[in-house]
């Protein structure tokens, strides 16, 4: 629903971006359904027309194919949809990390009341208010400096340009 919003409001997703998003959603089912996931696994597969649920997704395609745009759009939709979530985006450098968070903010602002839902936005984090006072949704952007990333984690991890990162 939050991804289809973009299609209906002037940002029509390409066929490939829709496919990326469907795969991203499938990989996040464990986070979306949380405590109900294990007991409803077969129903979740059937209702969503999935053959399987794989938590890891690799998108590999040429430049200018809409990967970053699709990832930013997905992050905004996920922040709008999933209570108390944490997204971590790892980029090869500080400039890319900052640009990715700005992209997510721009997508959030396109939703009705999107601007007012943003509690915090700076060079490394976006915090969005959810539907209850204790529902704070977060998106963190990290340049991939291994020494500073110990203990960092979230519900969704996005490795932007993974091949350019130090293993």
C-alpha positions in Angstrom: 0.0 0.0 0.0 2.7 2.5 0.9 4.7 1.6 -2.2 1.7 1.8 -4.5 1.1 5.3 -3.1 4.1 6.4 -5.2 2.6 4.9 -8.4 -0.6 6.8 -7.8 1.2 10.1 -7.1 3.5 10.7 -10.0 6.4 8.4 -9.2 5.5 5.4 -11.3 7.9 2.5 -10.5 9.5 0.5 -13.3 8.7 -3.1 -13.8 12.1 -4.0 -12.3 11.5 -1.7 -9.3 8.2 -3.4 -8.6 10.0 -6.7 -8.7 12.7 -5.4 -6.3 10.0 -4.2 -3.9 8.1 -7.5 -4.0 11.3 -9.4 -3.2 12.3 -6.9 -0.4 8.8 -7.3 1.1 9.1 -11.1 1.0 12.5 -10.9 2.7 11.0 -8.8 5.5 8.0 -11.0 6.3 9.6 -12.2 9.6 9.8 -8.5 10.7 6.4 -7.5 9.4 4.5 -10.4 11.1 6.9 -10.7 14.1 5.3 -12.9 16.8 2.7 -14.3 14.4 5.3 -15.3 11.8 6.1 -18.9 12.9 2.6 -20.0 13.6 1.2 -18.5 10.4 4.1 -19.2 8.0 2.1 -21.3 5.5 -0.8 -18.8 5.5 1.6 -15.9 4.9 3.1 -17.8 1.9 -0.4 -18.5 0.5 -1.9 -15.0 1.1 1.1 -13.3 -0.5 1.5 -15.8 -3.3 5.1 -16.6 -2.2 6.8 -19.9 -3.0 9.3 -19.3 -0.2 10.6 -16.6 2.0 14.3 -15.8 1.8 15.7 -13.2 4.1 18.7 -12.2 1.9 18.2 -10.3 -1.4 20.9 -9.3 -3.8 20.0 -6.8 -6.6 22.7 -6.8 -9.3 22.0 -4.8 -12.4 23.6 -2.1 -14.5 24.1 1.6 -13.6 21.1 3.9 -14.0 18.7 1.0 -13.4 16.9 2.5 -10.3 18.4 0.4 -7.6 19.2 3.3 -5.2 15.9 5.0 -6.0 14.0 1.7 -5.3 15.9 1.1 -2.0 15.1 4.7 -0.8 11.5 4.3 -1.8 11.3 0.9 0.1 12.9 2.4 3.2 10.3 5.2 3.3 7.4 2.8 2.8 8.9 0.4 5.4 9.2 3.3 7.9 5.5 4.1 7.2 4.4 0.5 7.6 6.3 -1.3 10.4 6.0 -0.2 14.0 9.2 0.2 16.1 11.4 -0.7 13.1 15.1 0.0 12.6 16.7 0.1 9.1 20.5 0.3 8.7 21.9 1.4 5.4 25.6 0.8 4.8 27.2 2.9 2.1 30.8 2.9 0.8 31.4 6.5 2.0 30.0 9.3 4.0 28.8 11.3 1.0 26.7 8.3 -0.3 25.4 7.6 3.1 24.1 11.2 3.5 22.6 11.2 0.0 20.7 8.0 0.7 19.2 9.3 3.9 18.2 12.5 2.0 16.5 10.3 -0.6 14.5 8.5 2.1 13.5 11.8 3.7 12.3 13.1 0.3 10.2 10.0 -0.2 8.7 10.3 3.3 7.7 13.9 2.6 5.6 12.8 -0.4 3.1 11.0 1.9 0.3 13.0 3.5 1.6 14.5 6.7 5.0 13.0 5.9 6.9 16.0 6.8 5.3 16.3 10.2 5.9 12.6 10.9 9.7 13.1 10.8 11.0 13.7 14.4 14.7 13.8 13.6 16.8 14.0 10.5 20.5 14.6 10.3 23.5 13.2 8.5 23.2 9.8 10.1 19.6 9.2 11.2 16.0 9.7 10.5 13.4 9.1 13.2 9.7 8.9 12.4 6.8 8.9 14.8 4.5 5.9 14.4 0.9 5.4 15.5 1.5 5.4 19.3 3.7 7.5 21.5 6.2 4.6 22.0 6.3 3.7 18.3 9.5 5.3 17.0 10.8 4.1 13.6 14.4 4.7 12.7 16.6 4.7 9.7 20.4 4.9 10.2 23.0 5.7 7.5 26.5 4.5 8.0 29.6 4.9 5.9 31.2 1.4 5.8 34.1 2.1 8.2 34.5 -1.3 9.9 36.1 0.1 13.0 33.1 2.2 13.9 30.3 -0.4 13.2 30.7 -2.9 16.0 27.3 -3.6 17.6 25.3 -1.9 14.8 22.2 -3.8 13.7 18.6 -3.5 12.7 15.5 -5.2 11.4 16.5 -4.4 7.8 20.1 -4.1 6.6 20.8 -2.5 3.2 24.3 -2.7 1.8 24.4 0.0 -0.9 27.1 -0.9 -3.5 28.2 -3.9 -1.5 31.0 -4.8 -3.9 32.8 -1.5 -3.1 32.8 -2.2 0.7 35.6 -3.7 2.7 34.6 -7.3 3.7 
